[in-house]
Amino acid sequence: MGSREVLGQAARLASSGLLMQVLFRLITFVLNAFILRFLSKEMVGVVNVRLTLLYSTTIFLAREAFRRACMSGGAQRDWSQTLNLLWLTVPLGVFWSLFLGWVWLQLLEVPDPDVIPHYRTAVVLFGLSAVVELLGEPFWVLAQAHMFIKLKVITESLSVILKSVLTAFLVLWLPHWGLYIFSLAQLFYTTVLVLCYVIYFTKLLGSPESTKQQTLPISRITDLLPNITRSGAFVNWKEAKLTWSFFKQSFLKQILTEGERYVMTFLNVLNFGDQGVYDIVNNLGSLVARLIFQPIEESFYIFFAKVLEREKDATLQKQEDVAVAAAVLESLLKLALLAGLTITVFGFAYSQLALDVYGGTMLSSGSGPVLLRSYCFYVLLLAVNGVTECFTFAAMSKEEVDRYNFTMLALSSSFLVLSCVLTHWCGSVGFILANCFNMGIRITQSLFFIHRYYRGSPYRPLAGLHLSPVLLGVFALSGGITGVSEVLLCCERGWPARLAHVAVGTFCLGMTLGTACLTETRLIHFLRTQLGMSRLTDKMM
């Protein structure tokens, strides 16, 4: 398959993921806003910070390295060995679940059982849910490697929606269950997630006439189970060594990704109530990042991993592939920068209104608006970093990945120190400032790698970080107008004034997007040809 065909598949995967995830996320957004009205800040802090950290840490340490290593293989790989390697995530997940569960129960502060009941049972069930989810890892990687566009989005979105519905029902009718509600909902979510993949592949492999079935390297559902390959080797040792390199990196990346939660959990710099408010604002601020940037990053990581060869310099590879990769990277950088600037500029003036609508005065008063405004700038850095790292990790050799681990170690250490210092100085905003600093360093590292990678070629993908001066001027003008609008119209002057504030923002957003269409013509051409609605419609029919 040529680079342009791979690009088309990756683009359709991203565009399909974008639209479908927006629809499903809107549904869960409404459900979560409803659930929030019935919970205390302390309950939110324990569930969204303490217990979710246990689950995410177990999942991340058990599978992240395996995903990155197994998604990088070529078309001639032995899929039996790859699947065998992926099944090792399950015993690894059991180990991390037991170890971290012991830490959560024996070494960390236990919430007051009168305020937050059933904590110990919740720790056990959240750890179990992580192990259950790992049972679906071979199915997930197989689906991603063969670009089953709608399966991942529908499966994950359906599971999240059903989880939110169950949580809302239990919160409304059985509020005295406490943490039982969220533990059962989490276990239900992972079970549905795995069952969806199993049912899909069972039906697909049972239909020999299916076009998709004919492209798979397996013919029976039992081929997905661990088995000894013809060569006698249980796993591909090259993939296993790459997995170990990514594992060392993933451990450090997890500290950077969830660093503020680790500081909250292990150093007790915030009480459970303040942790709850911070986490709600954090989730709300990262909503656009999860909706837009994550599907693009995941889809185009697959594209770059398939088109580029890790062990070769850009000048030694097929130049058509290198040129396509450079053009795509330039367009993605431009898209990430524009989206991030839009969120930063308009998020500053509409943070307080968004929090008031979403969670009432519990969020819109106090530190909530300042947190969300700070997070809007952090989203800009997240957007750029997502694109640069998805290329960097796809193009790095094993030795370069190992060297990058040392940088990640330094960043992890600096983040912990900065978080402690900044939170004592300016409260929970300090977490976001520390994240911004570390994200800036990560972006710089990736930019240096990209510059070196294309240094001997005629391609300059980093030109995607340059915007038209006219467009930058419109961004500045829109920021000033919406800032004045917030002072005059929001947020204690009633709904007519709020709606007028929204109307001002809508006008400024339209003016900004119109200017972007006129000045960034290459990006518009890329969006029309690769992420266009016609391709998406054809694929979904």
Secondary structure as a PSIPRED ss2 file (coil, helix, strand):
# PSIPRED VFORMAT (PSIPRED V4.0)

   1 M C   1.000  0.000  0.000
   2 G C   1.000  0.000  0.000
   3 S H   0.000  1.000  0.000
   4 R H   0.000  1.000  0.000
   5 E H   0.000  1.000  0.000
   6 V H   0.000  1.000  0.000
   7 L H   0.000  1.000  0.000
   8 G H   0.000  1.000  0.000
   9 Q H   0.000  1.000  0.000
  10 A H   0.000  1.000  0.000
  11 A H   0.000  1.000  0.000
  12 R H   0.000  1.000  0.000
  13 L H   0.000  1.000  0.000
  14 A H   0.000  1.000  0.000
  15 S H   0.000  1.000  0.000
  16 S H   0.000  1.000  0.000
  17 G H   0.000  1.000  0.000
  18 L H   0.000  1.000  0.000
  19 L H   0.000  1.000  0.000
  20 M H   0.000  1.000  0.000
  21 Q H   0.000  1.000  0.000
  22 V H   0.000  1.000  0.000
  23 L H   0.000  1.000  0.000
  24 F H   0.000  1.000  0.000
  25 R H   0.000  1.000  0.000
  26 L H   0.000  1.000  0.000
  27 I H   0.000  1.000  0.000
  28 T H   0.000  1.000  0.000
  29 F H   0.000  1.000  0.000
  30 V H   0.000  1.000  0.000
  31 L H   0.000  1.000  0.000
  32 N H   0.000  1.000  0.000
  33 A H   0.000  1.000  0.000
  34 F H   0.000  1.000  0.000
  35 I H   0.000  1.000  0.000
  36 L H   0.000  1.000  0.000
  37 R C   1.000  0.000  0.000
  38 F C   1.000  0.000  0.000
  39 L C   1.000  0.000  0.000
  40 S C   1.000  0.000  0.000
  41 K H   0.000  1.000  0.000
  42 E H   0.000  1.000  0.000
  43 M H   0.000  1.000  0.000
  44 V H   0.000  1.000  0.000
  45 G H   0.000  1.000  0.000
  46 V H   0.000  1.000  0.000
  47 V H   0.000  1.000  0.000
  48 N H   0.000  1.000  0.000
  49 V H   0.000  1.000  0.000
  50 R H   0.000  1.000  0.000
  51 L H   0.000  1.000  0.000
  52 T H   0.000  1.000  0.000
  53 L H   0.000  1.000  0.000
  54 L H   0.000  1.000  0.000
  55 Y H   0.000  1.000  0.000
  56 S H   0.000  1.000  0.000
  57 T H   0.000  1.000  0.000
  58 T H   0.000  1.000  0.000
  59 I H   0.000  1.000  0.000
  60 F H   0.000  1.000  0.000
  61 L H   0.000  1.000  0.000
  62 A H   0.000  1.000  0.000
  63 R H   0.000  1.000  0.000
  64 E H   0.000  1.000  0.000
  65 A H   0.000  1.000  0.000
  66 F H   0.000  1.000  0.000
  67 R H   0.000  1.000  0.000
  68 R H   0.000  1.000  0.000
  69 A H   0.000  1.000  0.000
  70 C H   0.000  1.000  0.000
  71 M C   1.000  0.000  0.000
  72 S C   1.000  0.000  0.000
  73 G C   1.000  0.000  0.000
  74 G C   1.000  0.000  0.000
  75 A C   1.000  0.000  0.000
  76 Q C   1.000  0.000  0.000
  77 R C   1.000  0.000  0.000
  78 D C   1.000  0.000  0.000
  79 W H   0.000  1.000  0.000
  80 S H   0.000  1.000  0.000
  81 Q H   0.000  1.000  0.000
  82 T H   0.000  1.000  0.000
  83 L H   0.000  1.000  0.000
  84 N H   0.000  1.000  0.000
  85 L H   0.000  1.000  0.000
  86 L H   0.000  1.000  0.000
  87 W H   0.000  1.000  0.000
  88 L C   1.000  0.000  0.000
  89 T H   0.000  1.000  0.000
  90 V H   0.000  1.000  0.000
  91 P H   0.000  1.000  0.000
  92 L H   0.000  1.000  0.000
  93 G H   0.000  1.000  0.000
  94 V H   0.000  1.000  0.000
  95 F H   0.000  1.000  0.000
  96 W H   0.000  1.000  0.000
  97 S H   0.000  1.000  0.000
  98 L H   0.000  1.000  0.000
  99 F H   0.000  1.000  0.000
 100 L H   0.000  1.000  0.000
 101 G H   0.000  1.000  0.000
 102 W H   0.000  1.000  0.000
 103 V H   0.000  1.000  0.000
 104 W H   0.000  1.000  0.000
 105 L H   0.000  1.000  0.000
 106 Q H   0.000  1.000  0.000
 107 L C   1.000  0.000  0.000
 108 L C   1.000  0.000  0.000
 109 E C   1.000  0.000  0.000
 110 V C   1.000  0.000  0.000
 111 P C   1.000  0.000  0.000
 112 D C   1.000  0.000  0.000
 113 P C   1.000  0.000  0.000
 114 D C   1.000  0.000  0.000
 115 V C   1.000  0.000  0.000
 116 I C   1.000  0.000  0.000
 117 P C   1.000  0.000  0.000
 118 H C   1.000  0.000  0.000
 119 Y H   0.000  1.000  0.000
 120 R H   0.000  1.000  0.000
 121 T H   0.000  1.000  0.000
 122 A H   0.000  1.000  0.000
 123 V H   0.000  1.000  0.000
 124 V H   0.000  1.000  0.000
 125 L H   0.000  1.000  0.000
 126 F H   0.000  1.000  0.000
 127 G H   0.000  1.000  0.000
 128 L H   0.000  1.000  0.000
 129 S H   0.000  1.000  0.000
 130 A H   0.000  1.000  0.000
 131 V H   0.000  1.000  0.000
 132 V H   0.000  1.000  0.000
 133 E H   0.000  1.000  0.000
 134 L H   0.000  1.000  0.000
 135 L C   1.000  0.000  0.000
 136 G C   1.000  0.000  0.000
 137 E H   0.000  1.000  0.000
 138 P H   0.000  1.000  0.000
 139 F H   0.000  1.000  0.000
 140 W H   0.000  1.000  0.000
 141 V H   0.000  1.000  0.000
 142 L H   0.000  1.000  0.000
 143 A H   0.000  1.000  0.000
 144 Q H   0.000  1.000  0.000
 145 A H   0.000  1.000  0.000
 146 H C   1.000  0.000  0.000
 147 M C   1.000  0.000  0.000
 148 F C   1.000  0.000  0.000
 149 I H   0.000  1.000  0.000
 150 K H   0.000  1.000  0.000
 151 L H   0.000  1.000  0.000
 152 K H   0.000  1.000  0.000
 153 V H   0.000  1.000  0.000
 154 I H   0.000  1.000  0.000
 155 T H   0.000  1.000  0.000
 156 E H   0.000  1.000  0.000
 157 S H   0.000  1.000  0.000
 158 L H   0.000  1.000  0.000
 159 S H   0.000  1.000  0.000
 160 V H   0.000  1.000  0.000
 161 I H   0.000  1.000  0.000
 162 L H   0.000  1.000  0.000
 163 K H   0.000  1.000  0.000
 164 S H   0.000  1.000  0.000
 165 V H   0.000  1.000  0.000
 166 L H   0.000  1.000  0.000
 167 T H   0.000  1.000  0.000
 168 A H   0.000  1.000  0.000
 169 F H   0.000  1.000  0.000
 170 L H   0.000  1.000  0.000
 171 V H   0.000  1.000  0.000
 172 L H   0.000  1.000  0.000
 173 W H   0.000  1.000  0.000
 174 L C   1.000  0.000  0.000
 175 P H   0.000  1.000  0.000
 176 H H   0.000  1.000  0.000
 177 W H   0.000  1.000  0.000
 178 G C   1.000  0.000  0.000
 179 L H   0.000  1.000  0.000
 180 Y H   0.000  1.000  0.000
 181 I H   0.000  1.000  0.000
 182 F H   0.000  1.000  0.000
 183 S H   0.000  1.000  0.000
 184 L H   0.000  1.000  0.000
 185 A H   0.000  1.000  0.000
 186 Q H   0.000  1.000  0.000
 187 L H   0.000  1.000  0.000
 188 F H   0.000  1.000  0.000
 189 Y H   0.000  1.000  0.000
 190 T H   0.000  1.000  0.000
 191 T H   0.000  1.000  0.000
 192 V H   0.000  1.000  0.000
 193 L H   0.000  1.000  0.000
 194 V H   0.000  1.000  0.000
 195 L H   0.000  1.000  0.000
 196 C H   0.000  1.000  0.000
 197 Y H   0.000  1.000  0.000
 198 V H   0.000  1.000  0.000
 199 I H   0.000  1.000  0.000
 200 Y H   0.000  1.000  0.000
 201 F H   0.000  1.000  0.000
 202 T H   0.000  1.000  0.000
 203 K H   0.000  1.000  0.000
 204 L H   0.000  1.000  0.000
 205 L H   0.000  1.000  0.000
 206 G C   1.000  0.000  0.000
 207 S C   1.000  0.000  0.000
 208 P C   1.000  0.000  0.000
 209 E C   1.000  0.000  0.000
 210 S C   1.000  0.000  0.000
 211 T H   0.000  1.000  0.000
 212 K H   0.000  1.000  0.000
 213 Q H   0.000  1.000  0.000
 214 Q H   0.000  1.000  0.000
 215 T H   0.000  1.000  0.000
 216 L C   1.000  0.000  0.000
 217 P C   1.000  0.000  0.000
 218 I C   1.000  0.000  0.000
 219 S C   1.000  0.000  0.000
 220 R C   1.000  0.000  0.000
 221 I H   0.000  1.000  0.000
 222 T H   0.000  1.000  0.000
 223 D H   0.000  1.000  0.000
 224 L H   0.000  1.000  0.000
 225 L C   1.000  0.000  0.000
 226 P C   1.000  0.000  0.000
 227 N C   1.000  0.000  0.000
 228 I C   1.000  0.000  0.000
 229 T C   1.000  0.000  0.000
 230 R C   1.000  0.000  0.000
 231 S C   1.000  0.000  0.000
 232 G C   1.000  0.000  0.000
 233 A C   1.000  0.000  0.000
 234 F C   1.000  0.000  0.000
 235 V C   1.000  0.000  0.000
 236 N C   1.000  0.000  0.000
 237 W H   0.000  1.000  0.000
 238 K H   0.000  1.000  0.000
 239 E H   0.000  1.000  0.000
 240 A H   0.000  1.000  0.000
 241 K H   0.000  1.000  0.000
 242 L H   0.000  1.000  0.000
 243 T H   0.000  1.000  0.000
 244 W H   0.000  1.000  0.000
 245 S H   0.000  1.000  0.000
 246 F H   0.000  1.000  0.000
 247 F H   0.000  1.000  0.000
 248 K H   0.000  1.000  0.000
 249 Q H   0.000  1.000  0.000
 250 S H   0.000  1.000  0.000
 251 F H   0.000  1.000  0.000
 252 L H   0.000  1.000  0.000
 253 K H   0.000  1.000  0.000
 254 Q H   0.000  1.000  0.000
 255 I H   0.000  1.000  0.000
 256 L H   0.000  1.000  0.000
 257 T H   0.000  1.000  0.000
 258 E C   1.000  0.000  0.000
 259 G H   0.000  1.000  0.000
 260 E H   0.000  1.000  0.000
 261 R H   0.000  1.000  0.000
 262 Y H   0.000  1.000  0.000
 263 V H   0.000  1.000  0.000
 264 M H   0.000  1.000  0.000
 265 T H   0.000  1.000  0.000
 266 F H   0.000  1.000  0.000
 267 L H   0.000  1.000  0.000
 268 N C   1.000  0.000  0.000
 269 V C   1.000  0.000  0.000
 270 L C   1.000  0.000  0.000
 271 N C   1.000  0.000  0.000
 272 F H   0.000  1.000  0.000
 273 G H   0.000  1.000  0.000
 274 D H   0.000  1.000  0.000
 275 Q H   0.000  1.000  0.000
 276 G H   0.000  1.000  0.000
 277 V H   0.000  1.000  0.000
 278 Y H   0.000  1.000  0.000
 279 D H   0.000  1.000  0.000
 280 I H   0.000  1.000  0.000
 281 V H   0.000  1.000  0.000
 282 N H   0.000  1.000  0.000
 283 N H   0.000  1.000  0.000
 284 L H   0.000  1.000  0.000
 285 G H   0.000  1.000  0.000
 286 S C   1.000  0.000  0.000
 287 L H   0.000  1.000  0.000
 288 V H   0.000  1.000  0.000
 289 A H   0.000  1.000  0.000
 290 R H   0.000  1.000  0.000
 291 L H   0.000  1.000  0.000
 292 I H   0.000  1.000  0.000
 293 F H   0.000  1.000  0.000
 294 Q H   0.000  1.000  0.000
 295 P H   0.000  1.000  0.000
 296 I H   0.000  1.000  0.000
 297 E H   0.000  1.000  0.000
 298 E H   0.000  1.000  0.000
 299 S H   0.000  1.000  0.000
 300 F H   0.000  1.000  0.000
 301 Y H   0.000  1.000  0.000
 302 I H   0.000  1.000  0.000
 303 F H   0.000  1.000  0.000
 304 F H   0.000  1.000  0.000
 305 A H   0.000  1.000  0.000
 306 K H   0.000  1.000  0.000
 307 V H   0.000  1.000  0.000
 308 L C   1.000  0.000  0.000
 309 E C   1.000  0.000  0.000
 310 R C   1.000  0.000  0.000
 311 E C   1.000  0.000  0.000
 312 K C   1.000  0.000  0.000
 313 D C   1.000  0.000  0.000
 314 A H   0.000  1.000  0.000
 315 T H   0.000  1.000  0.000
 316 L H   0.000  1.000  0.000
 317 Q C   1.000  0.000  0.000
 318 K C   1.000  0.000  0.000
 319 Q H   0.000  1.000  0.000
 320 E H   0.000  1.000  0.000
 321 D H   0.000  1.000  0.000
 322 V H   0.000  1.000  0.000
 323 A H   0.000  1.000  0.000
 324 V H   0.000  1.000  0.000
 325 A H   0.000  1.000  0.000
 326 A H   0.000  1.000  0.000
 327 A H   0.000  1.000  0.000
 328 V H   0.000  1.000  0.000
 329 L H   0.000  1.000  0.000
 330 E H   0.000  1.000  0.000
 331 S H   0.000  1.000  0.000
 332 L H   0.000  1.000  0.000
 333 L H   0.000  1.000  0.000
 334 K H   0.000  1.000  0.000
 335 L H   0.000  1.000  0.000
 336 A H   0.000  1.000  0.000
 337 L H   0.000  1.000  0.000
 338 L H   0.000  1.000  0.000
 339 A H   0.000  1.000  0.000
 340 G H   0.000  1.000  0.000
 341 L H   0.000  1.000  0.000
 342 T H   0.000  1.000  0.000
 343 I H   0.000  1.000  0.000
 344 T H   0.000  1.000  0.000
 345 V H   0.000  1.000  0.000
 346 F H   0.000  1.000  0.000
 347 G H   0.000  1.000  0.000
 348 F H   0.000  1.000  0.000
 349 A H   0.000  1.000  0.000
 350 Y H   0.000  1.000  0.000
 351 S H   0.000  1.000  0.000
 352 Q H   0.000  1.000  0.000
 353 L H   0.000  1.000  0.000
 354 A H   0.000  1.000  0.000
 355 L H   0.000  1.000  0.000
 356 D H   0.000  1.000  0.000
 357 V H   0.000  1.000  0.000
 358 Y H   0.000  1.000  0.000
 359 G H   0.000  1.000  0.000
 360 G C   1.000  0.000  0.000
 361 T H   0.000  1.000  0.000
 362 M H   0.000  1.000  0.000
 363 L H   0.000  1.000  0.000
 364 S H   0.000  1.000  0.000
 365 S C   1.000  0.000  0.000
 366 G C   1.000  0.000  0.000
 367 S C   1.000  0.000  0.000
 368 G H   0.000  1.000  0.000
 369 P H   0.000  1.000  0.000
 370 V H   0.000  1.000  0.000
 371 L H   0.000  1.000  0.000
 372 L H   0.000  1.000  0.000
 373 R H   0.000  1.000  0.000
 374 S H   0.000  1.000  0.000
 375 Y H   0.000  1.000  0.000
 376 C H   0.000  1.000  0.000
 377 F H   0.000  1.000  0.000
 378 Y H   0.000  1.000  0.000
 379 V H   0.000  1.000  0.000
 380 L H   0.000  1.000  0.000
 381 L H   0.000  1.000  0.000
 382 L H   0.000  1.000  0.000
 383 A H   0.000  1.000  0.000
 384 V H   0.000  1.000  0.000
 385 N H   0.000  1.000  0.000
 386 G H   0.000  1.000  0.000
 387 V H   0.000  1.000  0.000
 388 T H   0.000  1.000  0.000
 389 E H   0.000  1.000  0.000
 390 C H   0.000  1.000  0.000
 391 F H   0.000  1.000  0.000
 392 T H   0.000  1.000  0.000
 393 F H   0.000  1.000  0.000
 394 A H   0.000  1.000  0.000
 395 A H   0.000  1.000  0.000
 396 M C   1.000  0.000  0.000
 397 S C   1.000  0.000  0.000
 398 K H   0.000  1.000  0.000
 399 E H   0.000  1.000  0.000
 400 E H   0.000  1.000  0.000
 401 V H   0.000  1.000  0.000
 402 D H   0.000  1.000  0.000
 403 R H   0.000  1.000  0.000
 404 Y H   0.000  1.000  0.000
 405 N H   0.000  1.000  0.000
 406 F H   0.000  1.000  0.000
 407 T H   0.000  1.000  0.000
 408 M H   0.000  1.000  0.000
 409 L H   0.000  1.000  0.000
 410 A H   0.000  1.000  0.000
 411 L H   0.000  1.000  0.000
 412 S H   0.000  1.000  0.000
 413 S H   0.000  1.000  0.000
 414 S H   0.000  1.000  0.000
 415 F H   0.000  1.000  0.000
 416 L H   0.000  1.000  0.000
 417 V H   0.000  1.000  0.000
 418 L H   0.000  1.000  0.000
 419 S H   0.000  1.000  0.000
 420 C H   0.000  1.000  0.000
 421 V H   0.000  1.000  0.000
 422 L H   0.000  1.000  0.000
 423 T H   0.000  1.000  0.000
 424 H H   0.000  1.000  0.000
 425 W H   0.000  1.000  0.000
 426 C H   0.000  1.000  0.000
 427 G C   1.000  0.000  0.000
 428 S C   1.000  0.000  0.000
 429 V H   0.000  1.000  0.000
 430 G H   0.000  1.000  0.000
 431 F H   0.000  1.000  0.000
 432 I H   0.000  1.000  0.000
 433 L H   0.000  1.000  0.000
 434 A H   0.000  1.000  0.000
 435 N H   0.000  1.000  0.000
 436 C H   0.000  1.000  0.000
 437 F H   0.000  1.000  0.000
 438 N H   0.000  1.000  0.000
 439 M H   0.000  1.000  0.000
 440 G H   0.000  1.000  0.000
 441 I H   0.000  1.000  0.000
 442 R H   0.000  1.000  0.000
 443 I H   0.000  1.000  0.000
 444 T H   0.000  1.000  0.000
 445 Q H   0.000  1.000  0.000
 446 S H   0.000  1.000  0.000
 447 L H   0.000  1.000  0.000
 448 F H   0.000  1.000  0.000
 449 F H   0.000  1.000  0.000
 450 I H   0.000  1.000  0.000
 451 H H   0.000  1.000  0.000
 452 R H   0.000  1.000  0.000
 453 Y H   0.000  1.000  0.000
 454 Y C   1.000  0.000  0.000
 455 R C   1.000  0.000  0.000
 456 G C   1.000  0.000  0.000
 457 S C   1.000  0.000  0.000
 458 P C   1.000  0.000  0.000
 459 Y C   1.000  0.000  0.000
 460 R C   1.000  0.000  0.000
 461 P H   0.000  1.000  0.000
 462 L H   0.000  1.000  0.000
 463 A H   0.000  1.000  0.000
 464 G H   0.000  1.000  0.000
 465 L H   0.000  1.000  0.000
 466 H C   1.000  0.000  0.000
 467 L C   1.000  0.000  0.000
 468 S C   1.000  0.000  0.000
 469 P H   0.000  1.000  0.000
 470 V H   0.000  1.000  0.000
 471 L H   0.000  1.000  0.000
 472 L H   0.000  1.000  0.000
 473 G H   0.000  1.000  0.000
 474 V H   0.000  1.000  0.000
 475 F H   0.000  1.000  0.000
 476 A H   0.000  1.000  0.000
 477 L H   0.000  1.000  0.000
 478 S H   0.000  1.000  0.000
 479 G H   0.000  1.000  0.000
 480 G H   0.000  1.000  0.000
 481 I H   0.000  1.000  0.000
 482 T H   0.000  1.000  0.000
 483 G H   0.000  1.000  0.000
 484 V H   0.000  1.000  0.000
 485 S H   0.000  1.000  0.000
 486 E H   0.000  1.000  0.000
 487 V H   0.000  1.000  0.000
 488 L H   0.000  1.000  0.000
 489 L H   0.000  1.000  0.000
 490 C C   1.000  0.000  0.000
 491 C C   1.000  0.000  0.000
 492 E C   1.000  0.000  0.000
 493 R C   1.000  0.000  0.000
 494 G C   1.000  0.000  0.000
 495 W H   0.000  1.000  0.000
 496 P H   0.000  1.000  0.000
 497 A H   0.000  1.000  0.000
 498 R H   0.000  1.000  0.000
 499 L H   0.000  1.000  0.000
 500 A H   0.000  1.000  0.000
 501 H H   0.000  1.000  0.000
 502 V H   0.000  1.000  0.000
 503 A H   0.000  1.000  0.000
 504 V H   0.000  1.000  0.000
 505 G H   0.000  1.000  0.000
 506 T H   0.000  1.000  0.000
 507 F H   0.000  1.000  0.000
 508 C H   0.000  1.000  0.000
 509 L H   0.000  1.000  0.000
 510 G H   0.000  1.000  0.000
 511 M H   0.000  1.000  0.000
 512 T H   0.000  1.000  0.000
 513 L H   0.000  1.000  0.000
 514 G H   0.000  1.000  0.000
 515 T H   0.000  1.000  0.000
 516 A H   0.000  1.000  0.000
 517 C H   0.000  1.000  0.000
 518 L H   0.000  1.000  0.000
 519 T H   0.000  1.000  0.000
 520 E C   1.000  0.000  0.000
 521 T H   0.000  1.000  0.000
 522 R H   0.000  1.000  0.000
 523 L H   0.000  1.000  0.000
 524 I H   0.000  1.000  0.000
 525 H H   0.000  1.000  0.000
 526 F H   0.000  1.000  0.000
 527 L H   0.000  1.000  0.000
 528 R H   0.000  1.000  0.000
 529 T H   0.000  1.000  0.000
 530 Q H   0.000  1.000  0.000
 531 L C   1.000  0.000  0.000
 532 G C   1.000  0.000  0.000
 533 M H   0.000  1.000  0.000
 534 S H   0.000  1.000  0.000
 535 R H   0.000  1.000  0.000
 536 L H   0.000  1.000  0.000
 537 T H   0.000  1.000  0.000
 538 D H   0.000  1.000  0.000
 539 K H   0.000  1.000  0.000
 540 M H   0.000  1.000  0.000
 541 M C   1.000  0.000  0.000
